[in-house]
Amino acid sequence: MQRPQFLIRQADRPLPWYLDVRRLGIASVEMFGTVAALFIYFFVRGGRPDDIESSLTRGLQIIDFEKRLGIFTEVHWQEAFLSYDLLMDIANQIYAWGHYPVLAAIGTWLAIKNPSRFRFVRNVMLLSGVVGIAAYWLLPTAPPRLIHLSGIDFGFVDTVHGSADVVYLQPAPFVNDFAALPSFHFGWIALASAAIWVNTRNPFARAFAVAMSVVMWWAIVVTGNHFFVDMVAGGIVVAVCWITVGYLDRVGVSAWITDVLRAGWGPLHARITHVWHDWWERLRSRMPDALA
């Protein structure tokens, strides 16, 4: 007997994302792998020994470069807002909590919505991270908030780090105070904005994406954490990596790398599963029957 038409349409309708176990499983794996890669990135970035002298010299060179361009106005931006406690509180919280938590939320949304597009954005982030690590190790640069250590005080105030009113979680092994150029505090938010823009046509979502980068730019400057050059460099690195990953996708290199990683992950996954199963069986054998 032929099924009623309304039942056919209902059966063909895709499950809501929160009920689609397969989609949630793929998103979880993608996010776990990304977090693991970023853990390595932060550990390597934080492992760079401080080179205060050359970092301060490079920071002063950026100031001189911006002066010649006529754009060295960061300290004036900060001065304009320092007397407004509420606005500075907002800027501090945006700097502290408007970065990694926002990236995690947008990454989770995209991983669930379209895993292949999430992989593209994730690969752009990781490739830019490699460029960043090279820059942080070869060209350590002091941010505005630390320039006073050079003996020249331009008037910058550090409103985030060490403030009792701001909770900015940075585990000691991940801290690198001189990883300022390029700025991924701005660059990766710009990447998230681009990810939203190209993955939705909703005008409100796109407006939010643009506002997100504009507000982060403002917060970074008025809290004394980066020069304009740092943030422009972060945006350029992300843009170049976006183009590069797009090219690698077109020529099939990304697919080849994915196959290689999967081939290496298979035996490792089997080994982890075997060790876990063996440990669990031994644990159960030692449990009282009532608990096992």
C-alpha positions as CSV (number, residue, x, y, z in Angstrom):
1,M,0.0,0.0,0.0
2,Q,1.3,3.4,-0.9
3,R,2.4,5.5,2.1
4,P,0.6,8.8,2.6
5,Q,2.5,11.8,1.1
6,F,2.8,13.7,4.4
7,L,4.6,10.7,5.9
8,I,7.1,10.6,3.1
9,R,7.9,14.2,3.5
10,Q,8.3,13.8,7.2
11,A,10.6,10.8,6.8
12,D,12.8,12.7,4.3
13,R,13.1,15.8,6.5
14,P,16.6,16.0,8.0
15,L,16.9,15.6,11.7
16,P,17.5,18.7,13.8
17,W,21.2,19.1,14.5
18,Y,20.7,18.4,18.2
19,L,19.2,15.0,17.4
20,D,21.6,14.0,14.6
21,V,24.0,11.8,16.4
22,R,26.3,11.3,13.4
23,R,26.6,15.0,12.8
24,L,27.3,15.7,16.4
25,G,29.9,12.9,16.5
26,I,31.7,14.3,13.5
27,A,31.7,17.8,15.0
28,S,33.0,16.5,18.3
29,V,35.9,14.7,16.6
30,E,36.8,17.8,14.5
31,M,36.7,20.1,17.5
32,F,38.8,17.7,19.6
33,G,41.4,17.5,16.9
34,T,41.5,21.3,16.6
35,V,41.8,21.8,20.3
36,A,44.7,19.3,20.4
37,A,46.5,21.1,17.6
38,L,46.0,24.5,19.3
39,F,47.3,23.1,22.5
40,I,50.6,22.3,20.7
41,Y,50.5,25.8,19.1
42,F,50.2,27.5,22.4
43,F,52.8,25.3,24.1
44,V,55.4,26.0,21.3
45,R,54.6,29.7,21.3
46,G,54.9,29.9,25.1
47,G,58.2,27.9,25.0
48,R,60.1,30.7,23.4
49,P,62.6,32.2,26.0
50,D,62.0,35.9,26.6
51,D,64.4,38.1,24.6
52,I,63.4,41.4,26.2
53,E,66.1,43.6,24.6
54,S,65.4,42.7,20.9
55,S,61.6,42.6,21.6
56,L,61.6,46.1,22.9
57,T,63.8,47.3,20.1
58,R,61.4,45.9,17.6
59,G,58.5,47.5,19.4
60,L,60.2,50.9,19.2
61,Q,60.9,50.3,15.5
62,I,57.1,49.7,15.0
63,I,56.4,53.0,16.7
64,D,58.9,54.8,14.5
65,F,57.4,53.2,11.4
66,E,53.9,54.2,12.4
67,K,55.1,57.7,13.1
68,R,56.5,58.0,9.6
69,L,53.1,56.8,8.3
70,G,51.3,59.3,10.5
71,I,49.2,56.5,12.2
72,F,50.8,56.3,15.6
73,T,47.7,57.3,17.5
74,E,47.1,54.2,19.7
75,V,48.0,56.0,22.9
76,H,45.5,58.8,22.0
77,W,42.8,56.2,21.4
78,Q,43.5,54.8,24.9
79,E,43.6,58.2,26.5
80,A,40.2,59.0,25.1
81,F,38.6,56.1,26.9
82,L,40.6,55.7,30.1
83,S,38.5,58.1,32.1
84,Y,35.3,56.1,31.3
85,D,35.4,53.2,33.7
86,L,32.4,51.4,32.2
87,L,33.8,51.5,28.6
88,M,37.2,50.3,29.8
89,D,35.5,47.4,31.8
90,I,33.8,46.4,28.6
91,A,37.0,46.7,26.6
92,N,38.9,44.6,29.1
93,Q,36.2,41.9,29.1
94,I,36.0,41.8,25.3
95,Y,39.8,41.3,25.2
96,A,39.7,38.6,27.8
97,W,36.6,36.7,26.9
98,G,35.7,37.8,23.4
99,H,38.5,35.8,21.8
100,Y,38.9,32.1,22.5
101,P,35.4,31.5,23.8
102,V,33.9,33.3,20.7
103,L,36.2,31.3,18.4
104,A,35.1,28.1,20.2
105,A,31.4,28.9,19.8
106,I,31.7,29.8,16.1
107,G,33.9,26.8,15.4
108,T,31.3,24.5,17.1
109,W,28.5,26.1,15.0
110,L,30.4,25.6,11.8
111,A,31.6,22.1,12.6
112,I,27.9,21.1,13.1
113,K,26.6,23.1,10.2
114,N,29.2,22.0,7.6
115,P,32.2,19.9,8.7
116,S,34.0,20.3,5.4
117,R,33.8,24.1,5.6
118,F,34.9,23.9,9.2
119,R,38.0,22.0,8.1
120,F,38.8,24.7,5.7
121,V,38.6,27.5,8.3
122,R,40.5,25.2,10.8
123,N,43.3,24.7,8.3
124,V,43.6,28.4,7.7
125,M,43.9,28.9,11.4
126,L,46.5,26.2,11.8
127,L,48.6,27.3,8.9
128,S,48.5,30.9,10.1
129,G,49.5,29.5,13.5
130,V,52.6,28.0,12.0
131,V,53.5,31.4,10.4
132,G,52.9,33.0,13.8
133,I,55.2,30.6,15.6
134,A,58.0,31.3,13.2
135,A,57.5,35.1,13.7
136,Y,57.3,34.8,17.5
137,W,60.5,32.9,17.6
138,L,62.4,34.8,15.0
139,L,61.0,38.3,15.5
140,P,59.8,38.6,19.1
141,T,58.1,42.0,19.5
142,A,57.0,44.0,22.6
143,P,53.3,45.1,22.7
144,P,52.5,48.7,23.7
145,R,51.8,47.8,27.3
146,L,55.4,46.7,27.8
147,I,57.2,49.5,25.8
148,H,57.9,51.4,29.1
149,L,60.4,48.7,29.9
150,S,62.7,50.2,27.3
151,G,63.0,53.3,29.4
152,I,60.8,55.4,27.2
153,D,57.2,55.9,28.5
154,F,54.8,56.8,25.7
155,G,51.9,56.7,28.2
156,F,50.4,53.3,27.5
157,V,48.5,51.6,30.4
158,D,48.1,47.9,30.8
159,T,44.4,47.6,31.8
160,V,44.1,43.8,31.4
161,H,47.1,41.8,32.6
162,G,47.4,41.9,36.4
163,S,44.2,43.7,36.9
164,A,42.1,42.4,39.8
165,D,38.9,43.1,37.9
166,V,39.8,41.0,34.9
167,V,40.0,37.2,34.8
168,Y,42.3,36.4,31.8
169,L,43.2,32.7,32.0
170,Q,46.7,32.1,30.6
171,P,48.4,29.0,32.0
172,A,52.1,29.7,32.6
173,P,53.4,27.3,29.9
174,F,51.4,29.1,27.2
175,V,52.4,32.7,28.1
176,N,54.6,34.6,25.7
177,D,54.4,38.4,26.5
178,F,56.4,39.2,23.4
179,A,54.3,37.3,20.8
180,A,52.7,40.5,19.5
181,L,53.5,40.5,15.8
182,P,51.4,39.3,14.1
183,S,48.3,39.7,16.3
184,F,46.0,36.7,16.1
185,H,43.9,38.2,18.9
186,F,42.6,40.3,16.0
187,G,43.6,38.0,13.0
188,W,41.6,35.0,14.2
189,I,38.6,37.1,15.1
190,A,38.8,38.4,11.6
191,L,38.9,34.8,10.4
192,A,35.9,34.0,12.4
193,S,34.1,37.0,10.9
194,A,34.9,35.8,7.4
195,A,33.8,32.3,8.3
196,I,30.4,33.6,9.4
197,W,30.1,35.9,6.3
198,V,30.7,33.1,3.7
199,N,28.6,30.5,5.5
200,T,25.4,32.4,6.0
201,R,23.3,34.9,4.0
202,N,21.5,36.1,7.1
203,P,22.0,39.9,7.2
204,F,21.9,40.1,11.0
205,A,24.6,37.3,11.3
206,R,26.8,39.2,8.7
207,A,26.3,42.4,10.6
208,F,27.4,40.7,13.8
209,A,30.5,39.3,12.0
210,V,31.6,42.7,10.9
211,A,30.9,44.3,14.3
212,M,32.8,41.5,16.0
213,S,36.1,42.4,14.2
214,V,35.5,46.2,14.6
215,V,34.8,45.9,18.4
216,M,37.8,43.6,18.9
217,W,40.1,46.1,17.1
218,W,38.8,48.8,19.4
219,A,39.2,46.7,22.5
220,I,42.8,45.6,21.6
221,V,43.9,49.2,21.0
222,V,42.3,50.9,24.1
223,T,43.6,48.2,26.4
224,G,47.2,48.8,25.2
225,N,47.8,45.3,23.8
226,H,48.7,45.7,20.2
227,F,49.9,48.3,17.7
228,F,47.9,48.9,14.5
229,V,50.8,47.2,12.5
230,D,50.4,44.1,14.7
231,M,46.7,43.7,13.8
232,V,47.1,44.5,10.1
233,A,49.9,41.9,10.0
234,G,47.6,39.4,11.7
235,G,44.9,40.1,9.1
236,I,47.3,39.8,6.2
237,V,48.7,36.5,7.4
238,V,45.2,35.1,7.8
239,A,44.2,36.4,4.3
240,V,47.2,34.8,2.7
241,C,46.7,31.5,4.5
242,W,43.0,31.6,3.4
243,I,44.1,31.9,-0.3
244,T,46.8,29.2,0.2
245,V,44.5,26.7,1.8
246,G,42.0,27.3,-1.0
247,Y,44.7,26.6,-3.6
248,L,45.8,23.5,-1.8
249,D,42.2,22.3,-1.7
250,R,41.9,22.8,-5.4
251,V,45.0,20.9,-6.3
252,G,44.2,18.0,-4.0
253,V,47.0,18.5,-1.5
254,S,44.6,19.0,1.5
255,A,42.9,15.7,0.6
256,W,46.3,13.9,0.4
257,I,47.3,15.3,3.8
258,T,44.0,14.2,5.3
259,D,44.5,10.7,3.9
260,V,48.0,10.5,5.4
261,L,46.7,11.6,8.8
262,R,43.9,9.1,8.7
263,A,46.3,6.3,7.8
264,G,48.5,7.2,10.8
265,W,45.5,7.7,13.1
266,G,44.1,4.2,12.3
267,P,46.8,2.1,14.1
268,L,47.1,4.6,16.9
269,H,43.3,4.6,17.5
270,A,43.4,0.8,17.5
271,R,46.2,0.8,20.0
272,I,44.5,3.3,22.3
273,T,41.3,1.3,22.1
274,H,43.2,-1.9,23.0
275,V,45.0,-0.3,26.0
276,W,41.8,1.2,27.3
277,H,39.9,-2.1,27.0
278,D,42.7,-4.0,28.7
279,W,42.9,-1.4,31.5
280,W,39.1,-1.5,32.0
281,E,39.0,-5.3,32.1
282,R,41.8,-5.4,34.7
283,L,39.9,-2.8,36.8
284,R,36.7,-4.8,36.6
285,S,38.4,-7.9,37.7
286,R,39.5,-6.2,40.9
287,M,36.0,-4.8,41.6
288,P,33.6,-6.6,44.0
289,D,30.9,-8.4,42.0
290,A,28.3,-5.9,43.1
291,L,30.2,-3.0,41.6
292,A,31.4,-4.8,38.4
